[in-house]
Amino acid sequence: MSTGREIRLIEEDEGGWSAIDQELNVASQGETREEALSNLDEAVELTKEAREADTNAPEPDAPWFEE
C-alpha cells in the first residue's frame, strides 16, 4: 500500500542512513535503512501532532536544510 509520500534515502559516507520527507521538511537517521525509515515515520507523526496542536516543531538541525 502506497502512502503517496516521496522519501529520499541517503547512505552516509561515515555509515548509517538518512531518510528525508522533503515535502514536510522532516528528516531522521538510523544505522540501517529500516531504522532510518522507522525513525522518519515517528518524526513525521510528531511533527504533524505539533502542527495540529499549533505548537512549534523543533527547527531542522541537518545540513540538507540549510539555506
MODELLER restraints for C-alpha pairs under 7 A, 6 or more apart:
rsr = mdl.restraints
at = mdl.atoms
rsr.add(forms.Gaussian(group=physical.xy_distance, feature=features.Distance(at['CA:6:A'], at['CA:21:A']), mean=6.38, stdev=0.5))
rsr.add(forms.Gaussian(group=physical.xy_distance, feature=features.Distance(at['CA:7:A'], at['CA:19:A']), mean=6.65, stdev=0.5))
rsr.add(forms.Gaussian(group=physical.xy_distance, feature=features.Distance(at['CA:7:A'], at['CA:20:A']), mean=5.58, stdev=0.5))
rsr.add(forms.Gaussian(group=physical.xy_distance, feature=features.Distance(at['CA:7:A'], at['CA:21:A']), mean=4.94, stdev=0.5))
rsr.add(forms.Gaussian(group=physical.xy_distance, feature=features.Distance(at['CA:8:A'], at['CA:19:A']), mean=5.65, stdev=0.5))
rsr.add(forms.Gaussian(group=physical.xy_distance, feature=features.Distance(at['CA:8:A'], at['CA:20:A']), mean=5.05, stdev=0.5))
rsr.add(forms.Gaussian(group=physical.xy_distance, feature=features.Distance(at['CA:8:A'], at['CA:21:A']), mean=6.57, stdev=0.5))
rsr.add(forms.Gaussian(group=physical.xy_distance, feature=features.Distance(at['CA:9:A'], at['CA:17:A']), mean=6.83, stdev=0.5))
rsr.add(forms.Gaussian(group=physical.xy_distance, feature=features.Distance(at['CA:9:A'], at['CA:18:A']), mean=5.71, stdev=0.5))
rsr.add(forms.Gaussian(group=physical.xy_distance, feature=features.Distance(at['CA:9:A'], at['CA:19:A']), mean=4.62, stdev=0.5))
rsr.add(forms.Gaussian(group=physical.xy_distance, feature=features.Distance(at['CA:9:A'], at['CA:20:A']), mean=6.53, stdev=0.5))
rsr.add(forms.Gaussian(group=physical.xy_distance, feature=features.Distance(at['CA:10:A'], at['CA:17:A']), mean=5.56, stdev=0.5))
rsr.add(forms.Gaussian(group=physical.xy_distance, feature=features.Distance(at['CA:10:A'], at['CA:18:A']), mean=5.10, stdev=0.5))
rsr.add(forms.Gaussian(group=physical.xy_distance, feature=features.Distance(at['CA:10:A'], at['CA:19:A']), mean=6.48, stdev=0.5))
rsr.add(forms.Gaussian(group=physical.xy_distance, feature=features.Distance(at['CA:11:A'], at['CA:17:A']), mean=4.62, stdev=0.5))
rsr.add(forms.Gaussian(group=physical.xy_distance, feature=features.Distance(at['CA:11:A'], at['CA:18:A']), mean=6.58, stdev=0.5))
rsr.add(forms.Gaussian(group=physical.xy_distance, feature=features.Distance(at['CA:16:A'], at['CA:30:A']), mean=5.69, stdev=0.5))
rsr.add(forms.Gaussian(group=physical.xy_distance, feature=features.Distance(at['CA:16:A'], at['CA:31:A']), mean=4.16, stdev=0.5))
rsr.add(forms.Gaussian(group=physical.xy_distance, feature=features.Distance(at['CA:16:A'], at['CA:32:A']), mean=5.89, stdev=0.5))
rsr.add(forms.Gaussian(group=physical.xy_distance, feature=features.Distance(at['CA:17:A'], at['CA:29:A']), mean=5.50, stdev=0.5))
rsr.add(forms.Gaussian(group=physical.xy_distance, feature=features.Distance(at['CA:17:A'], at['CA:30:A']), mean=5.40, stdev=0.5))
rsr.add(forms.Gaussian(group=physical.xy_distance, feature=features.Distance(at['CA:17:A'], at['CA:31:A']), mean=5.98, stdev=0.5))
rsr.add(forms.Gaussian(group=physical.xy_distance, feature=features.Distance(at['CA:17:A'], at['CA:32:A']), mean=6.01, stdev=0.5))
rsr.add(forms.Gaussian(group=physical.xy_distance, feature=features.Distance(at['CA:17:A'], at['CA:33:A']), mean=5.85, stdev=0.5))
rsr.add(forms.Gaussian(group=physical.xy_distance, feature=features.Distance(at['CA:17:A'], at['CA:36:A']), mean=6.03, stdev=0.5))
rsr.add(forms.Gaussian(group=physical.xy_distance, feature=features.Distance(at['CA:18:A'], at['CA:28:A']), mean=5.81, stdev=0.5))
rsr.add(forms.Gaussian(group=physical.xy_distance, feature=features.Distance(at['CA:18:A'], at['CA:29:A']), mean=4.23, stdev=0.5))
rsr.add(forms.Gaussian(group=physical.xy_distance, feature=features.Distance(at['CA:18:A'], at['CA:30:A']), mean=6.60, stdev=0.5))
rsr.add(forms.Gaussian(group=physical.xy_distance, feature=features.Distance(at['CA:18:A'], at['CA:36:A']), mean=5.98, stdev=0.5))
rsr.add(forms.Gaussian(group=physical.xy_distance, feature=features.Distance(at['CA:19:A'], at['CA:27:A']), mean=5.64, stdev=0.5))
rsr.add(forms.Gaussian(group=physical.xy_distance, feature=features.Distance(at['CA:19:A'], at['CA:28:A']), mean=5.44, stdev=0.5))
rsr.add(forms.Gaussian(group=physical.xy_distance, feature=features.Distance(at['CA:19:A'], at['CA:29:A']), mean=5.88, stdev=0.5))
rsr.add(forms.Gaussian(group=physical.xy_distance, feature=features.Distance(at['CA:19:A'], at['CA:36:A']), mean=5.65, stdev=0.5))
rsr.add(forms.Gaussian(group=physical.xy_distance, feature=features.Distance(at['CA:19:A'], at['CA:37:A']), mean=6.03, stdev=0.5))
rsr.add(forms.Gaussian(group=physical.xy_distance, feature=features.Distance(at['CA:19:A'], at['CA:40:A']), mean=6.31, stdev=0.5))
rsr.add(forms.Gaussian(group=physical.xy_distance, feature=features.Distance(at['CA:20:A'], at['CA:26:A']), mean=5.99, stdev=0.5))
rsr.add(forms.Gaussian(group=physical.xy_distance, feature=features.Distance(at['CA:20:A'], at['CA:27:A']), mean=4.32, stdev=0.5))
rsr.add(forms.Gaussian(group=physical.xy_distance, feature=features.Distance(at['CA:20:A'], at['CA:28:A']), mean=6.61, stdev=0.5))
rsr.add(forms.Gaussian(group=physical.xy_distance, feature=features.Distance(at['CA:21:A'], at['CA:27:A']), mean=6.15, stdev=0.5))
rsr.add(forms.Gaussian(group=physical.xy_distance, feature=features.Distance(at['CA:26:A'], at['CA:43:A']), mean=6.85, stdev=0.5))
rsr.add(forms.Gaussian(group=physical.xy_distance, feature=features.Distance(at['CA:26:A'], at['CA:44:A']), mean=6.33, stdev=0.5))
rsr.add(forms.Gaussian(group=physical.xy_distance, feature=features.Distance(at['CA:27:A'], at['CA:40:A']), mean=6.03, stdev=0.5))
rsr.add(forms.Gaussian(group=physical.xy_distance, feature=features.Distance(at['CA:28:A'], at['CA:36:A']), mean=6.11, stdev=0.5))
rsr.add(forms.Gaussian(group=physical.xy_distance, feature=features.Distance(at['CA:28:A'], at['CA:39:A']), mean=5.89, stdev=0.5))
rsr.add(forms.Gaussian(group=physical.xy_distance, feature=features.Distance(at['CA:28:A'], at['CA:40:A']), mean=5.01, stdev=0.5))
rsr.add(forms.Gaussian(group=physical.xy_distance, feature=features.Distance(at['CA:29:A'], at['CA:36:A']), mean=4.46, stdev=0.5))
rsr.add(forms.Gaussian(group=physical.xy_distance, feature=features.Distance(at['CA:29:A'], at['CA:39:A']), mean=6.66, stdev=0.5))
rsr.add(forms.Gaussian(group=physical.xy_distance, feature=features.Distance(at['CA:30:A'], at['CA:36:A']), mean=4.08, stdev=0.5))
rsr.add(forms.Gaussian(group=physical.xy_distance, feature=features.Distance(at['CA:47:A'], at['CA:57:A']), mean=5.87, stdev=0.5))
rsr.add(forms.Gaussian(group=physical.xy_distance, feature=features.Distance(at['CA:50:A'], at['CA:56:A']), mean=6.31, stdev=0.5))
rsr.add(forms.Gaussian(group=physical.xy_distance, feature=features.Distance(at['CA:50:A'], at['CA:57:A']), mean=5.77, stdev=0.5))
